Amino acid sequence: MAHLGRVLQATAATRQLPHFGRRLWFFTSGAGLTTEKNVPYQKTLKEEGHSSLGGPTKPLPASADVVVVGGGSLGCQTIYHLAKMGVTNVVLLERDRLTSGTTWHTAGLLWQLRPSDVEVELLTHTRNVVSWELEEETGLHTGWIQNGGLFIASNKQRLDEYKRLMSLGKVFGIESHVLSPEETKELYPLMNVDDLYGTLYVPEDGTMDPAGTCTCLTRAASNRGALIIENCPVTGIEVRTDDFGVPRVAAVLTKQGAIQTSCVVNCCGVWAQALGEMAGVQVPLVAMHHAYVVTEKIEGIQNMPNVRDHDASVYLRLQGDALSVGGYESNPIFCEEALDNFAFGLFNLDWDVFTQHIDGAINRVPVLEKTGIKSTVCGPESFTADHKPLLGEAPEVRGFFLGCGFNSAGMMLGGGCGKELAHWIVHGHPEKDMFSYDIRRFHRFLTGNSRWIRERSHESYAKNYSIVFPYDEPLAGRNLRKDPLYEELLLQGCVFQERHGWERPGWFNPLGKAPVPDYNYYGAYGHPPCEEDAYRQLLSKEYTFDFPPHHNTIRAECLCCRNALAVFDMSYFGKFYLVGPDARKAANWLFTADVRKAPGTTVYTCMLNKDGGVESDLTVSSIDPGPRDSALAPAFEGEGPSPFPLNQYLFAGLTEFQKHKQQQLRGLRTDYLFFTASKQVSFTFNSQQSTRAKPHPGCQLPLAGLLPCLLC
């Protein structure tokens, strides 16, 4: 039997360890079925279940209000919450069996504390659903185990981060305690605490069972009228263009026929890109190998809390009388091959990649050094550029919603995100501020850029357990979008930041140039090791929650701006031109501040939603008409002249609207929605005079023209 302590010595000599138990098919990183893998199940999941060749488990309906594609955690949570909101004509289609993609092998950890208040609320809802709501509804136990969670701090900076999490948790009523090394040892006797600075203990954290949870979710949804159909692969998405030129979902196609619907929810995990392509929607995610190993029995481990040792980039999950050991490495394996017919499939574990977690695991729980390995689990998981899920309606096609890209957190975020996504579908918007999850946060230039997606997804994966500093900047996916002033600013010592792919000025280094280096994957995949270039050196000094060393440099810049003169390069901001006879009236209705100012005046203001919440902060500038096709009077076509590639145009007044064809209308509607998703934009309006026309029929707002129609 292999021990974790011997793996480090044996890795160079052998790539396989003995495993025990029954058989389960697995795949290597090459294409196709290659061999068998032993895991400790009484029967293989394939032998127990249905074959996808046997046809759907239920007849397909002719139509549905909503079709959810994918029977994993998010798909089951979404259909459950849709049914709970009264949408009973809803169908879930799963190509094989429920959880057969990636959900079945998830570790199922649930940690309630996150740096984001919205995520804390999402996690709390998931916990409520799996810990008691489903059991009350169905009478079935989801498999929830409340064994607590323990965050390890090896230094003061990490413990300070945990204290901030604890403070945020108090607002939401989440019990947590900062423990000394001695108190930690008392709680977890098998743990080595010699190198600990302290820990954060959350007693109501726990572990979810994916199969039990999804069974309860679909049972509860079915009881409300939802239809769950397994063994039914989707072969296409029918998209039709409406009378206004807007593409909309019309039907979901399968080998057994079509389901007419106006709404599809893509919950396909690592297969989400394939479903998106069927509808002409870009889904910016990548699939990577993600693994953990399950140990043999460990005496005294029962009822211990789950552990996250962020500095060692490793987690320890209680699994009965054993532990699951996993983490996030700097050189994860990308899934380059197509994962067709991969139900309940696994990859062969690459020990060269995984062994970097073993030192940290053994250091934290020394008994692991002499503990046998019962099984390995290495499957595909989907990851995104900012380590946040992809939710919401795709900008390319109306009625095509995304619920994917969960970065191996689909189980613990599933309940909260399923509820928000269901509310999004039913009411047109989520209840919470989900901008950081909204697919529209990515400009279409980025969603179609494979280099940017791959680099940023790798960096987000590798830094998953790193401390989140307020002024950190990515090294991946840089130098993609530069404005004409980039080189001149660089020569002046500009230290650039990245926003939406744009290189924007941050501050100026008086010691000279600090160009952003090419991404080297942190020395992985044969790239040269990281060098201490000027940019990395400056960035490393910003890894603090205090003022960075160059704070005084920024102070001098601010004083210069106040007392003398400064020119700001704001090319990276989105820019929208509001023109027409009602431009001034429309602007004053849209924004919170009074923007009825003289030309040449700029007002900082906000846009609110119907509940009074802030959707966007922006500046509004009043300008006089200038020469045609100039920045003051741009041509109303495309995305605007260079160097203004983010310009969009909105019109207030039917006279202006009537001058434009149906093609322009489609672009305007999409662009307006993109504008509302932006968090920082620049808005200018031009009070061009023209003949006033009657308001649009049915318009509910006190303004004439196209703009009210877009808002109605």
N, C-alpha and C positions, 0 to 999 in steps of 0.2 A: 504494500500500500504506500502511495506517495504521501509525504508530509509537506506542508507549506515550506518548512525550513529547508527541505532538500531541493525544492523547485529552482531556487536561485542557482544552485550548484549544477543542476541537471539540465538547465535550459540549453546550454551550448551543445550538449551531447544528444539530447532527445527532444522531440517536439510533442510527444504524446504521453499522457499519464493514464494509468489504469483506472477504469470506472466500473461501478457495480450497479446492478439493477436490470430492468427490462429494456427493450429496445425502443428507440425513437429515431426516425429518419433525420438526417441532417445534411447540410450542404456545406461545401468549402467555399472559399472566396472565388473559386472559379465557377463557371456556369454549369448548371445541371446537377443531377443527383449523383453522388459519388460513393457513399458508403453508409454504414449504420453507426449510430451513436447510442451508447447505453446510458439511461437515466433511471432514477429510482421511482418508476411508476409501475403499478400492477399490470396495467394494459397501456398500450400506446394510445394517444388521443385519436390517432387516425383509425385504429381498430375499433374504438368505441363509437365513433361518430359516423356521420353520413359521408358518402362520397360526392364530390361536386359533379361527378358524371351522372348521378342519379336523378338530376332535375330538381327544381325548386320544391321546398317542403310544403308550400301552400300555393294555391292558384294566384296568379297576378291579377290585381284589380285593373279595370280599364282606366281609372284616373285616381288621382290623389291630390290633396292640397299641398303636401310636402312629401318628398322622397329623400330619406336619409340613406346614403351609400356608405357602408362600412359598419361592421358589427363589433367594433372594439369599445374601449371605455367611453370615448367621446360620442360615438354613434348611439350607444345605449343610453347615455345620460341625456343626449339631446332629444331622442324620441320620448323618453320618460317625461322630461320637462315640457315638451310640446303637448303631450297628452294631458299632463297636469294642468296646462293652461287652456284646455278645452279644444285643442286641435286633434280631433279623433280620427279624421280621414288622413292618416299619416302612415307611411310605409317605410320599413327599414329593409334594405337589400344587403345581404352578406354573400360574398362569392363562394364561401365554403361554410365554416361554422363560426358561431360567435366566438370572439377573442382569438381566432386562429391566426391572425396576422402577427402583431407584436404584443398585444395585451396579455396573452396567455403566459408569457415568460417574464413579465415585469416584476420588479422587486416589490412593488406595492407599498412603498414607504409613504407616510404622510407626516410632514413637518408643518406646523401651523404658523410659524414665525417667518416672515420675509421682510425685506426692507421697504416694500410697497404696501400701503394701506389697502389698496384694491386687492392685491394678491392675498393678503391676510383674510379679507372677507370671502374671497373665492374659496380658499382652503377651508375656512370655517364652515361654509355651506357644504362642501364635499364631506367633511367629517360628520355633519349633522345627518346627511342623507344616508351614509353607509353605517353609522353607528346606531341610529334608532328609527329614522323615518321609514326606511324600506321595510324593516322588520315589523313595524306597526301596521304597514299597509298590506304586506303579503303573508306575514306569519313565518317568513323564512329568515334564517340568519345569514348575513352577508359574508361572514368570515372575519369581521372586524376584530382586531386584538388591540386593546389599549395597554401597551407595555411601556409607553413613554419614549421620549427622545432626549439624547444627550449630545450637546455640541461641545467639541473639544477646543480649548484655547491654549496654544503653546507660547503665546506672548501677550503683552499688554494690549497691543493694538487690536488683536483679534478679540480679546475679552471686552474691550471697549465697544467693538462692533456688536457683540452679543448683548451688551447692556442697552444699546440703542434699540435692538430688536425687542428686548424685554419691555422697554418703555412704550414702544408702539403697541405691543401685545396687551398691555394694561388697558389701553383705550378700548380694546375690543373684548375685554374680559377673559383673556387667555392667561392662565396661571403659568408662571415660570419662576425659576429660582437660579441665582448665581451661586455656584458651589465652590468651595475651596478644594484643593487637591485631597485633603483628608476626608472631607464630606463625600467627594466623588468616590474615593476608595471604599467608603462604607456602603455607598449605593451600589457599586459595581466592583466586588472584591477581586475579580480576575483582571482588572485593568491596571496597567502600569501608570502611575501618576507622578513618577520622579521628575519628568520634564514638563509637567503641566503648570500653567499659570492659573487656570481655573476652568470651570465648565458652566454651561447653561443647561438646566434641566427643565423640560416641559413634560409634566406627568401625563397630559392628556393627548400626546402624540401617539401614533400607533402604526399598525400594519393592516393593509387591505388585501383581501383575496380577490383576484381579478375574475375568476370563474363564478364565484359565489355572488359577487357584486353585480356582474352583468346579468346573471340569471334572475336576480331579484328585480333589477331595473326593467328588463323586458317583460317579466311577469306582471309587474305593476302597470306598465304601459299597455300591455295586452288587455288587462282588466278594464282599461278605460277605452278600449276600442282600437288601439294601434295594431298594425299588422306587421309581424316579424317574419321575414322570408329568408331562409338560408339556402345555400347551394344555388344561388342565382347571380352569376356574374353580369355586370353591366357592360354592354358592348358599345354604347354610344350615348351621346346627349344631343337631342335635337334642339337647335337654336333657330329662332325665327326673328326677323326684323320687323318691328311694328311700323305703324304709319308715320311715326316721327323719326324713323331711321335708327331706333334703339334696339340692339340685340337683346332678346329675352329667351329664357328657358321655355321650351314647349313640351318636351317629353323626355323620358328616360327609356332607352332601348335595351332589350335583353334578347337572348336567343328564343325566349318563349313569347316575345311580343313586347309591345310598348305600353308604358304607363304615362298617360297625359298628365302633365303637371306644370305649374308655373314656378316651382321652387325645388331646387336640389341642394342638398347639404353634403359637401365633400368631407367625409370623416374617414378617409382611406389611409391615413398614416403615411408610411413610406411609399405607398402607391398613389398618393394624392396627385402627383404630377401627371400621371397617366390619365386619370379621370379629368383633370383640368384641361389637358390637351384635347380631349373629346369635345370640349365646349369652347376651345380657343382661349382658355384662361391660363395665365402663367402662375405657377405655384412655386415660389422661391424657397426651396428646401433641398437638403441633401440627405442621403441615407448613409449611416456609418455603423460599423460593428460596435456593439455595446455589450459588455460581458460581466458576469460574476461567477464565483465558484461557491459550491455548497460543501461545507465540511462534514466530517463524521461527528458523532455524538461528543459533546463536551460536558463533562461533569461540572455542575454548578452554574451553567449558563442560563438555565430556565428562568423565565420572567425578567431577564435583564432588559434594559431599554435599548432601543436602536441607537447607533452611534454614528455621528458624522465628524470625522477628523479632517477639517478643511485644509489645514497646513500640510497634511500628508496626502490629500486628495483621495481619501478612501472612506467608505462607509461600511458598517457592520450591522447587518440586519438579523434580528432574532428569527430563527426558523425552527420552532419546536425546541429540541435539545441540541441544536446545531446553529451555526452562523452562515449567512451568505456574505461574501466579501467581494466588493466591487469598488469602482471609482471612475475617475475621468483622467485619462492619460494625455500626454502631449502629442502622441502619434497614433491617433485612432485610424483604423482601416476604413477607407471609403468603399462603399458598395458600388463597384463599377459595372456590375453585370445586372441584367434584367432579372427581377425576382418573381418570375411567373411560376404558378403552381407551387407556392412556397408555404402552404398552410401548415402550421405547427412545425415549421422548419427552423433549423439552427445552423450556424456556421461552426466549423472546427475552431476551437480557441487557439489563438496565436500566443504562445507563452512568451515570445520575445517582447510582445506588447504588454501583456498583462503583468509580468513579473515586477514592474515598477510599483505596483500596489502592495506587494507582499511585505516588503521591509516595513512600511508604515503600519500594516495590519499586525505584524508580529510585535513590533515595538509597542503598540497600544495594548494588545492582549497577548502576552508572551506564550500562553499555553498553545496558541495556534502553531507555533514552530514544530510541535510534535503531534499535531492533529492531522488525521488523514483527510483526503479530498474525496468526497462521495460523488460529486458530479460537477460538470461545468455547463454553463448556459451562456451562449454567445449568439445573439440575434441582431437583426437590423433595427435601428431606431432612426427616426427623422429628426433633423436638427436645422435650425434657422440661423440667419445672419446675426441676430441680436439676442438669441437664446429666449425668444418669446414666441408663443404660439401664433398661428395665422387664423384669425377669425373675421367674420363679417362678410358682407356682400362684395363680390369681385367687381372692380370698376369696369371690366370689359363686357360683362354679360349680366343683365338684370335677372335676379332670381337665382343666381348661382352663388351659394354661400360656402365659405370655408370653415372647417373645424379640424385643423390638422397642424403638424409641425410642433409637437409638444415637448420636444427635447427631453424625452424619457420621463416626463412629468404628467403624462396623460391621465394616470389614475388619480393622483392627488389634486390636480386642477380640474378634473373632468366634471365634478358636480357643479362647481361654481361657473365654469365656462359653459357647460351644457345649459344651465339656467339662463345665462346671459344671451347665449346664441338663440335659444328658443324665444326669448323676449325680443331679440333683434328681428327675428323672422316674423313674429306676430305683429309687433308694433312699429317696426321700421328702425328701431334704435335699441341699444342695450340700456339697462337700468343704471349701470355704473359707468365710470369713465374708463372705457376700454380702448382708448386710443393706442396705448402701447402694444395692444394685441391686434388692432385693426389692420387688415391687409393693406389698406390705403395709406398706411404710414410709409410704405416703400414706393418711391417714384417708379414709373414704368421703365425708365432707363435702367434701374437696378434689378427689377424682377426678371428682366431678360438677360442679365449679365452673368454668365456662368462663372467667370473668374471671381467676381465680387462675392457671389453667393458661396462659393467653395471656400475662399480664403476667410471670409468673416465667420462662416459656420464653424470652421476649424478653430479659429481663435476663441470664439464663444465657448466651444466645447472644452478646449484646453484650459480656459480661465474660469470654468464654472464654479470652482470652489475658492477662487481668489476673492480678496476683500474688494468690495465695490466702492471705489473712491469717487468723490464728486467730480473731479476734473480729469479723470482718466480718458485717454483717447485710444482708439484702435490703431494697430499697426497694419492690420490686414485690409485689403481692398482700398488702398490709398492711391492718390494721383490719377484717379479716373476722370474727374471732371474739374477742369481748371478754367478760370476766366482769363481774359487777355492781360490782366495786370499781374498774373501769378509770378512770372519770372522777375519782374521789377520789384515786387514785394519781397521775394525770396532774397534778392541781392541786398535788400535793406535790413535783413536779419529777421524777417517775419517767421514766427513759429505758427505753423498752420494747424487748424483743427478740421475735423471732417463732419459734415452734416449732409445727409441724403446723397452721398457720393461726391459732394463738392468739397474742394479744399478752400476753407475760408480763413481769413486772418484771425489769429488769436491774440498775440502780443508780439512785441519786437525785442529780439535778443541783442543787446548792445555789443556782444562779443562776436557777432558775425552770423554767417549763414548756418541754418540747421535744416537741411533738406530732409524730407520724409523718405526713409529707405524703402527699397522693395521688400515685400513680405517674404520671410524665409522660413515660415512655419515653425518658428522657435527651434530651428536646427533639426527638425524631423524630415524624414523622407529623403535623406541624402543632401539636404541643403546645408550650407556652411553654418557653423554655430553663430549665435547672435554676437555682433560686434558692438562695442560701446561707442556708437557714433554720436554725433552732437544731439540729434533729435531724441534718441533714446535716453541719453543722459539728462536732458532737460525734462523729458516726460517722467522719468523715475522720481524726480524731485517733487512732482505733483502728487505722488502717492501718499497723501496725508489728508486728514480732516481739518488740519489747521491751515493757516496761510502758507503758501509755498514760498521758497526763498526769493523768487522773482516777483513777489507781491509788490515790493517797492518800485520795481520797474513799471508795473502796470499803474501804480499810483502816480508816477511821473507822467505817464501818458494821459491819465485822466485830468491832471492839473493843466497839462498843455492844452488839452481840448477845452477846458473851462476858461483859461486865461489868454489863450492865443487863438490858434486855428488848427483844425484837424480835418482830414478828408477820410471818409469811411467807404470802404469797398463792400457794398451790400449786394453784390451780384447773385449771391447764393439764395437770397430771399425770393419766395414766390411773389409775382407781381400780377395784379389784376386791374384792368382798366374798366371803369364803369362810365359809360358815355350815353348821351341821349338827352332828350328834353326833361326827363324826370331824374337825371343822375343825382343832383343835389338832394332832392326829396327822398330818393331811395336810400342814399348813403346815410342821411340823418335818421331814417327809420331803422336801418340795419344795425347801426352801431350805438354803443351806450353813451358816448360823449357827443356833444354838439359839434358837428363837423361843418357847419355852415360858416366857413371862414373864407377870407379873401384868397385869391390864387397865390400860390407860393407858400401857403401855410400847411404845416403838417401837425396832425393830432394823433396822439397815442390813445388807443381805445380798445374795446373788446366786442366780440360777438357772443350773444347768449343764446341758449336754447329755451324752449318754452317753460322750463322749470326754473329759469333764472341762473342756470349754471353756465360757466364760461366755456365756450367751445373753442375760442381762439383769441389771442391778443394780436394786435396789428397796428400799423400806422396808416392813416388816411391823409392823403395829400390832395389839395385842390390845385389844378393846373389850368392854364389857358391853352387853347388850341395852338399848335405850332405847325411847322411845315409838314405836309402829308408824308407818311411813311417814316416819320422821325419818332424818337422816344416820346415826344409830347403828343403825337397824333399817329400812332402806329397803324399799319395796314391791318384790317380786321380779317386776317387769314392765318391759318396755321398756328404756330406757337410764338410768333413774334420774331423780329429781327435780332440778330446777334448784336451786342452781347446780352440780350435779354431772353434767354431760352425758356424761361418759366412764365412768360407773359401769357395771360388768358384775358378774354374779353367778355364783358357782360353789358347788356343794353337795357336801358330803362326808357320805354317809349315805343309804341307800335310802329312809328314811322321808320325808325332804324331797323326794327325787326323785319319789316316787309322787304327790306333791301337784300336780305340774305336767304339763301336757299336752304333746303332741308338738310343738306350735309352740314352746314354751319350749326344748325339747331342741335344736331346730335352731339357735335363737339362741345357746344356750350353747356349742355346739360351735364355731360360727364365732367367738364372742367369745373363747373360750379360745385359739384359734389366733392371733387378733389380739393377745392378751396376750403370747404367747411371742415375737411379732415386735417388741414394744415394747422400747426400750432403757432407758427410765426410767419406772417406774410406782410407784404406791403400792398396797400390798396390805394389807387388813385382814381379820381373821378374828373371827368371833363364835361363842363356844362355847355356842350354844343347846343345851339338852338335849332329847333326844327318844328314843323307843324305838329301840334298836339293831337293825338288820336284817342279814341274811346278805350276804356279798360278792356282787357281780355274777358270774354264771356265766362262767368263762373268764378272769376278771380275773387278771392276772399280778402285781399289786402287793399289798402287805400292808395294803390299806385297803379299807373297805367303801364302796359307794355309787357315785355317778355320776362323781366326779372320777377314780378309777382307770380307769374305762372310757374316759374321754377320753384318757388317757395310754397305754393299752395299744396 
